[in-house]
Amino acid sequence: MKTVLAFLLSLLILMGTEAQHQIPFSGIVLDYQTLDPISHVLIRNASQSTHVLSDTLGTFYLLANVGDSIYFEDSRYRDVVLYVPVVMDAKPYGLVQLLVPDMVVLEEVIVTPFPSEEVFLQSIVSYIPPARKEDAYQVKREIMEQIRDLYTEDQFYYKMWSYRRFYELTGEIPPNDFINPIAWTNFIQAMKQYRNEKK
């Protein structure tokens, strides 16, 4: 009884193997217009989740079963689907697959320079929504106020810096405010204002 069961099991396995025999495919992928070989084409067997790439000569090799769907995919060409027919047996098959270029014709674009920087800035600003423009102006006002406050607080520093730059650029010594009565008047007034603020 065990011998009979083993024989039947072996027979079923052989029948299943015969029904699912794989067909070896070797081929080449060519451009439809130029007949040049196409490299790096993805040849994908969707039925078995396997894939290969064509080499630099456009050749490839893969195995497939009857009824499998073979996809030829490349971003430069239109996709092609090949269905393995039932009439094919387990003998090796050669395949020449032609791919049609997938071209997209775009509308003409003319690039011209702007006549000036001001025109360029105005064209950019015109695309900004009014709410965003007001936000931009508000930020600009706040920055200018901060700069004005910093300059008022550090006016002495900026004046000394301007004197030094004047000397570096011209070689002339700027006027000395130590003997300038107007500068002394401004200094005294600034001291009085400082004391009043402290009180």
Backbone hydrogen bonds in HBPLUS format (Angstrom, degrees):
<---DONOR---> <-ACCEPTOR-->    atom                        ^
c    i                          cat <-CA-CA->   ^        H-A-AA   ^      H-
h    n   atom  resd res      DA  || num        DHA   H-A  angle D-A-AA Bond
n    s   type  num  typ     dist DA aas  dist angle  dist       angle   num
A0005-LEU N   A0001-MET O   3.02 MM   4  6.33 161.7  2.05 151.7 156.2     1
A0006-ALA N   A0002-LYS O   2.92 MM   4  6.09 158.2  1.96 146.8 153.0     2
A0007-PHE N   A0003-THR O   2.97 MM   4  6.15 152.0  2.05 143.1 150.7     3
A0008-LEU N   A0004-VAL O   2.92 MM   4  6.21 162.2  1.95 152.1 156.5     4
A0009-LEU N   A0005-LEU O   2.93 MM   4  6.08 158.5  1.97 148.7 154.8     5
A0010-SER N   A0006-ALA O   2.99 MM   4  6.15 159.2  2.04 145.0 150.6     6
A0011-LEU N   A0007-PHE O   2.90 MM   4  6.14 153.6  1.97 147.1 154.9     7
A0012-LEU N   A0008-LEU O   2.94 MM   4  6.21 155.0  2.00 148.4 154.2     8
A0013-ILE N   A0009-LEU O   3.01 MM   4  6.27 158.1  2.06 148.9 154.9     9
A0014-LEU N   A0010-SER O   2.97 MM   4  6.19 160.1  2.01 148.9 154.2    10
A0015-MET N   A0011-LEU O   2.95 MM   4  6.15 154.3  2.01 145.5 152.8    11
A0016-GLY N   A0012-LEU O   2.89 MM   4  6.09 157.8  1.94 148.1 154.1    12
A0017-THR N   A0013-ILE O   2.87 MM   4  6.07 152.9  1.95 146.4 154.4    13
A0018-GLU N   A0014-LEU O   2.88 MM   4  6.08 153.6  1.95 144.3 151.5    14
A0019-ALA N   A0015-MET O   2.90 MM   4  6.11 150.3  1.99 143.5 151.8    15
A0020-GLN N   A0016-GLY O   2.99 MM   4  6.11 140.7  2.15 139.6 149.7    16
A0023-ILE N   A0064-ALA O   2.54 MM  41  5.18 176.6  1.54 162.2 161.6    17
A0064-ALA N   A0023-ILE O   3.02 MM  41  5.18 148.2  2.12 130.4 140.3    18
A0093-TYR N   A0024-PRO O   2.97 MM  69  6.31 162.8  1.99 162.8 168.1    19
A0025-PHE N   A0062-LEU O   2.72 MM  37  5.28 169.9  1.73 176.6 178.2    20
A0062-LEU N   A0025-PHE O   2.87 MM  37  5.28 154.6  1.93 147.8 155.6    21
A0026-SER N   A0093-TYR O   3.03 MM  67  6.39 160.5  2.07 166.3 172.6    22
A0095-LEU N   A0026-SER O   2.99 MM  69  6.29 139.8  2.16 135.6 144.8    23
A0027-GLY N   A0060-PHE O   3.04 MM  33  5.49 156.9  2.09 141.3 146.0    24
A0060-PHE N   A0027-GLY O   2.93 MM  33  5.49 141.9  2.07 142.7 145.2    25
A0028-ILE N   A0095-LEU O   2.91 MM  67  6.48 146.0  2.03 158.2 169.1    26
A0097-GLN N   A0028-ILE O   2.95 MM  69  6.30 163.6  1.98 162.7 167.1    27
A0029-VAL N   A0058-GLY O   2.79 MM  29  5.06 149.6  1.88 131.7 140.7    28
A0038-ILE N   A0029-VAL O   2.96 MM   9  5.69 156.1  2.02 146.1 146.2    29
A0030-LEU N   A0097-GLN O   2.87 MM  67  6.22 161.5  1.91 155.0 160.8    30
A0099-LEU N   A0030-LEU O   2.95 MM  69  6.30 157.1  2.01 166.4 174.0    31
A0031-ASP N   A0036-ASP O   2.81 MM   5  5.28 151.1  1.89 144.2 153.6    32
A0035-LEU N   A0031-ASP O   2.79 MM   4  4.65 139.1  1.96 127.9 137.1    33
A0032-TYR N   A0099-LEU O   2.89 MM  67  5.32 155.3  1.95 154.7 146.7    34
A0040-HIS N   A0054-SER O   2.93 MM  14  4.95 152.3  2.00 133.4 131.1    35
A0054-SER N   A0041-VAL O   3.02 MM  13  5.22 150.0  2.11 135.4 144.8    36
A0042-LEU N   A0073-GLU O   2.98 MM  31  5.10 153.1  2.05 166.2 157.5    37
A0073-GLU N   A0042-LEU O   2.85 MM  31  5.10 166.6  1.86 150.4 155.1    38
A0043-ILE N   A0052-VAL O   2.83 MM   9  5.32 172.5  1.83 161.1 162.6    39
A0052-VAL N   A0043-ILE O   2.91 MM   9  5.32 152.9  1.98 144.5 153.1    40
A0044-ARG N   A0071-TYR O   2.78 MM  27  4.99 156.3  1.83 147.4 153.2    41
A0071-TYR N   A0044-ARG O   2.73 MM  27  4.99 170.1  1.74 151.0 153.2    42
A0045-ASN N   A0050-THR O   2.72 MM   5  5.23 162.3  1.75 155.5 161.4    43
A0048-GLN N   A0045-ASN O   3.27 MM   3  5.64 139.0  2.45 105.4 115.1    44
A0049-SER N   A0045-ASN O   2.85 MM   4  5.70 120.2  2.21 147.8 164.7    45
A0050-THR N   A0045-ASN O   3.30 MM   5  5.23 150.7  2.40 137.1 141.4    46
A0046-ALA N   A0069-SER O   2.98 MM  23  5.66 141.2  2.14 165.5 172.8    47
A0055-ASP N   A0059-THR O   2.97 MM   4  5.59 156.6  2.03 151.6 155.9    48
A0058-GLY N   A0055-ASP O   2.89 MM   3  5.10 161.8  1.92 112.3 117.6    49
A0068-ASP N   A0065-ASN O   3.13 MM   3  5.61 161.1  2.16 135.8 135.3    50
A0067-GLY N   A0084-VAL O   2.83 MM  17  4.95 152.5  1.91 130.3 139.4    51
A0084-VAL N   A0068-ASP O   3.00 MM  16  5.45 164.5  2.02 155.7 160.6    52
A0070-ILE N   A0082-LEU O   2.72 MM  12  4.91 173.8  1.72 153.9 155.9    53
A0082-LEU N   A0070-ILE O   2.68 MM  12  4.91 161.4  1.71 148.4 155.2    54
A0072-PHE N   A0080-VAL O   2.79 MM   8  5.11 161.4  1.82 156.0 160.3    55
A0080-VAL N   A0072-PHE O   3.13 MM   8  5.11 156.4  2.19 138.5 145.7    56
A0077-TYR N   A0074-ASP O   3.05 MM   3  5.41 156.6  2.11 112.5 119.7    57
A0102-ASP N   A0076-ARG O   2.96 MM  26  5.76 176.1  1.96 131.6 132.8    58
A0078-ARG N   A0100-VAL O   2.93 MM  22  5.76 164.0  1.96 168.2 171.0    59
A0120-PHE N   A0116-SER O   3.20 MM   4  6.47 154.7  2.26 141.7 148.8    60
A0121-LEU N   A0117-GLU O   2.92 MM   4  6.20 162.1  1.96 151.8 155.8    61
A0122-GLN N   A0118-GLU O   2.91 MM   4  6.14 158.2  1.96 148.5 154.9    62
A0123-SER N   A0119-VAL O   2.95 MM   4  6.13 153.2  2.03 145.2 152.2    63
A0124-ILE N   A0120-PHE O   3.04 MM   4  6.34 148.2  2.15 146.2 154.9    64
A0125-VAL N   A0121-LEU O   2.86 MM   4  6.07 165.6  1.88 152.8 157.0    65
A0126-SER N   A0122-GLN O   2.92 MM   4  6.01 143.4  2.05 141.5 151.0    66
A0127-TYR N   A0124-ILE O   3.13 MM   3  5.62 150.9  2.22 109.9 117.8    67
A0128-ILE N   A0125-VAL O   2.97 MM   3  5.22 155.2  2.03 108.9 116.9    68
A0132-ARG N   A0129-PRO O   3.03 MM   3  5.35 119.4  2.42 106.6 120.9    69
A0133-LYS N   A0129-PRO O   3.01 MM   4  6.36 149.3  2.11 151.1 160.9    70
A0134-GLU N   A0130-PRO O   3.02 MM   4  6.32 159.5  2.07 153.6 157.3    71
A0135-ASP N   A0131-ALA O   3.10 MM   4  6.39 154.1  2.17 143.0 150.2    72
A0136-ALA N   A0132-ARG O   2.93 MM   4  6.18 153.4  2.00 145.7 152.7    73
A0137-TYR N   A0133-LYS O   2.89 MM   4  6.23 159.1  1.94 154.0 159.6    74
A0138-GLN N   A0134-GLU O   2.91 MM   4  6.09 154.2  1.97 147.5 154.7    75
A0139-VAL N   A0135-ASP O   2.99 MM   4  6.25 158.5  2.04 148.7 153.8    76
A0140-LYS N   A0136-ALA O   2.97 MM   4  6.23 157.8  2.02 147.2 153.7    77
A0141-ARG N   A0137-TYR O   2.89 MM   4  6.17 154.8  1.95 148.0 154.5    78
A0142-GLU N   A0138-GLN O   2.95 MM   4  6.23 161.5  1.98 151.3 156.1    79
A0143-ILE N   A0139-VAL O   2.96 MM   4  6.19 157.9  2.01 150.9 156.8    80
A0144-MET N   A0140-LYS O   2.99 MM   4  6.22 160.8  2.03 149.5 154.5    81
A0145-GLU N   A0141-ARG O   2.92 MM   4  6.17 153.2  1.99 149.2 156.7    82
A0146-GLN N   A0142-GLU O   3.00 MM   4  6.24 157.1  2.05 147.1 152.9    83
A0147-ILE N   A0143-ILE O   2.95 MM   4  6.23 159.4  1.99 151.3 157.0    84
A0148-ARG N   A0144-MET O   2.92 MM   4  6.11 157.7  1.97 145.3 151.6    85
A0149-ASP N   A0145-GLU O   2.89 MM   4  6.12 156.7  1.94 149.2 155.5    86
A0150-LEU N   A0146-GLN O   2.88 MM   4  6.07 163.1  1.90 151.3 156.1    87
A0151-TYR N   A0147-ILE O   2.89 MM   4  6.07 154.3  1.96 147.1 154.5    88
A0152-THR N   A0148-ARG O   2.96 MM   4  6.15 153.3  2.03 143.5 150.7    89
A0153-GLU N   A0149-ASP O   2.97 MM   4  6.21 159.9  2.01 151.9 156.7    90
A0154-ASP N   A0150-LEU O   2.94 MM   4  5.99 155.0  2.00 145.9 152.9    91
A0158-TYR N   A0154-ASP O   3.08 MM   4  6.42 164.1  2.11 157.0 160.7    92
A0159-LYS N   A0155-GLN O   2.90 MM   4  6.08 153.1  1.97 148.3 156.0    93
A0160-MET N   A0156-PHE O   2.96 MM   4  6.20 159.8  2.00 149.9 154.9    94
A0161-TRP N   A0157-TYR O   2.88 MM   4  6.13 155.3  1.95 149.3 156.9    95
A0162-SER N   A0158-TYR O   2.88 MM   4  6.09 154.5  1.94 144.4 150.9    96
A0163-TYR N   A0159-LYS O   2.97 MM   4  6.24 150.7  2.06 145.6 153.4    97
A0164-ARG N   A0160-MET O   3.00 MM   4  6.24 160.0  2.04 148.0 153.2    98
A0165-ARG N   A0161-TRP O   2.95 MM   4  6.21 160.3  1.99 150.6 155.9    99
A0166-PHE N   A0162-SER O   2.93 MM   4  6.02 152.9  2.00 142.1 149.9   100
A0167-TYR N   A0163-TYR O   2.98 MM   4  6.27 153.4  2.05 148.0 154.6   101
A0168-GLU N   A0164-ARG O   2.92 MM   4  6.19 155.7  1.98 147.9 155.0   102
A0169-LEU N   A0165-ARG O   2.97 MM   4  6.10 152.4  2.05 149.2 155.4   103
A0170-THR N   A0166-PHE O   2.99 MM   4  5.98 158.4  2.04 146.1 152.0   104
A0171-GLY N   A0167-TYR O   2.76 MM   4  4.69 139.9  1.92 122.7 134.5   105
A0180-ASN N   A0177-ASP O   3.16 MM   3  4.70 162.3  2.19  97.0 101.6   106
A0184-TRP N   A0180-ASN O   3.14 MM   4  6.50 150.6  2.23 147.7 156.1   107
A0185-THR N   A0181-PRO O   2.90 MM   4  6.14 152.9  1.98 144.6 152.0   108
A0186-ASN N   A0182-ILE O   2.97 MM   4  6.24 160.4  2.01 149.6 154.3   109
A0187-PHE N   A0183-ALA O   2.96 MM   4  6.14 145.7  2.07 138.4 148.2   110
A0188-ILE N   A0184-TRP O   2.91 MM   4  6.16 159.0  1.95 151.1 155.6   111
A0189-GLN N   A0185-THR O   2.98 MM   4  6.20 163.9  2.01 151.6 156.1   112
A0190-ALA N   A0186-ASN O   2.96 MM   4  6.06 152.0  2.04 139.8 147.8   113
A0191-MET N   A0187-PHE O   2.95 MM   4  6.24 147.9  2.06 143.7 152.3   114
A0192-LYS N   A0188-ILE O   2.94 MM   4  6.24 161.3  1.97 152.8 157.2   115
A0193-GLN N   A0189-GLN O   2.92 MM   4  6.14 161.9  1.95 149.4 154.5   116
A0194-TYR N   A0190-ALA O   2.97 MM   4  6.11 149.9  2.06 139.5 147.9   117
A0195-ARG N   A0191-MET O   2.95 MM   4  6.27 155.4  2.01 150.3 156.4   118
A0196-ASN N   A0192-LYS O   2.95 MM   4  6.20 159.4  2.00 151.4 157.2   119
A0197-GLU N   A0193-GLN O   2.97 MM   4  6.19 151.9  2.05 144.5 152.0   120
A0198-LYS N   A0194-TYR O   3.02 MM   4  6.26 143.5  2.16 140.9 150.8   121
A0199-LYS N   A0195-ARG O   3.06 MM   4  6.36 143.5  2.20 145.7 154.6   122
